[in-house]
Every structure is written in C-alpha cells, then in structure tokens.
C-alpha cells in the first residue's frame, strides 16, 4: 500500500490523459497503418503495446480513486 501512496501525487489527470492518447494512437492509428502495409508482426507488437498503455491508464485511474 505504501507504493500506491507514493505514486498517487504523481498521477494527475494530465498523466492519465497522455497515457490514454498514446494508447489510442498505438491501437487505432499506427497499428492500422502497419496492417495495411502487411507488417503483421509489427502490427501485433504495436497493438499489444497500445493495450498495455491502456491498461496502465485504467490502473492509474483506479489507483487515484482508492
């Protein structure tokens, strides 16, 4: 619990919004461009990274509200 208490002051809404924007760009913009160019392996890596960033943003929202 002490780690969460140390992280809470860092997690303001700007940081969460930045993570959500990065996640959106990775999942929808970059990965679709890679899929069109037949870079399927890179597409999967970028999409997975975007999902991870989205999960981090959701965890930050939950942590901030605890």
The 8 nearest C-alpha neighbors of each residue, nearest first, counted from 0:
[[1, 3, 2, 4, 5, 6, 62, 65],
 [0, 2, 4, 3, 5, 6, 7, 62],
 [3, 1, 5, 4, 0, 6, 7, 62],
 [2, 4, 6, 0, 1, 5, 7, 62],
 [3, 5, 1, 2, 7, 6, 0, 8],
 [6, 4, 2, 3, 7, 1, 8, 9],
 [5, 7, 3, 9, 4, 8, 2, 10],
 [6, 8, 10, 4, 9, 5, 63, 3],
 [9, 7, 10, 6, 5, 11, 4, 63],
 [10, 8, 7, 6, 11, 5, 14, 12],
 [11, 9, 7, 8, 14, 6, 12, 59],
 [10, 12, 13, 14, 9, 15, 8, 7],
 [11, 13, 15, 14, 16, 10, 60, 17],
 [14, 12, 16, 15, 11, 17, 10, 18],
 [15, 13, 17, 16, 12, 11, 10, 18],
 [14, 16, 12, 18, 17, 13, 56, 19],
 [15, 17, 19, 13, 18, 14, 12, 20],
 [18, 16, 20, 14, 19, 15, 21, 13],
 [17, 19, 21, 15, 16, 20, 56, 22],
 [18, 20, 22, 16, 17, 21, 53, 23],
 [21, 19, 23, 17, 22, 18, 16, 24],
 [22, 20, 18, 24, 23, 19, 25, 17],
 [21, 23, 49, 19, 25, 52, 53, 20],
 [24, 22, 20, 26, 21, 25, 27, 19],
 [25, 23, 28, 21, 22, 27, 26, 20],
 [26, 24, 49, 29, 22, 23, 27, 28],
 [27, 25, 46, 49, 23, 30, 24, 22],
 [26, 28, 24, 23, 25, 30, 31, 29],
 [27, 29, 24, 31, 30, 25, 26, 32],
 [28, 30, 25, 32, 31, 27, 24, 33],
 [29, 31, 42, 33, 32, 26, 28, 46],
 [32, 30, 34, 33, 29, 28, 27, 35],
 [33, 31, 29, 35, 30, 34, 28, 36],
 [32, 34, 30, 36, 38, 31, 42, 35],
 [33, 35, 31, 37, 36, 32, 38, 42],
 [36, 34, 32, 33, 37, 31, 38, 30],
 [35, 37, 33, 34, 38, 32, 39, 31],
 [38, 36, 34, 35, 39, 33, 42, 40],
 [37, 39, 33, 41, 34, 36, 40, 42],
 [38, 40, 42, 41, 37, 34, 43, 33],
 [41, 39, 43, 42, 38, 44, 37, 45],
 [40, 42, 44, 43, 38, 39, 45, 33],
 [43, 41, 39, 30, 45, 40, 33, 44],
 [42, 44, 46, 40, 41, 45, 47, 39],
 [43, 45, 41, 47, 46, 42, 48, 40],
 [46, 44, 48, 42, 47, 43, 30, 25],
 [45, 47, 26, 49, 43, 48, 44, 30],
 [48, 46, 50, 44, 49, 45, 43, 51],
 [49, 47, 51, 45, 46, 50, 44, 52],
 [50, 48, 22, 25, 46, 52, 26, 51],
 [49, 51, 53, 47, 48, 52, 54, 46],
 [50, 52, 54, 48, 53, 49, 55, 47],
 [53, 51, 55, 49, 22, 50, 54, 18],
 [54, 52, 50, 56, 22, 51, 55, 19],
 [53, 55, 57, 51, 56, 52, 58, 50],
 [54, 56, 52, 58, 53, 57, 59, 51],
 [57, 55, 59, 53, 54, 58, 15, 18],
 [56, 58, 54, 60, 59, 55, 53, 61],
 [57, 59, 55, 61, 56, 60, 62, 54],
 [60, 58, 62, 56, 57, 61, 63, 55],
 [59, 61, 57, 63, 58, 62, 56, 64],
 [60, 62, 58, 64, 59, 63, 57, 65],
 [63, 61, 59, 65, 64, 60, 58, 3],
 [64, 62, 60, 61, 65, 7, 59, 10],
 [63, 65, 61, 62, 60, 59, 7, 58],
 [64, 62, 63, 61, 60, 3, 7, 4]]
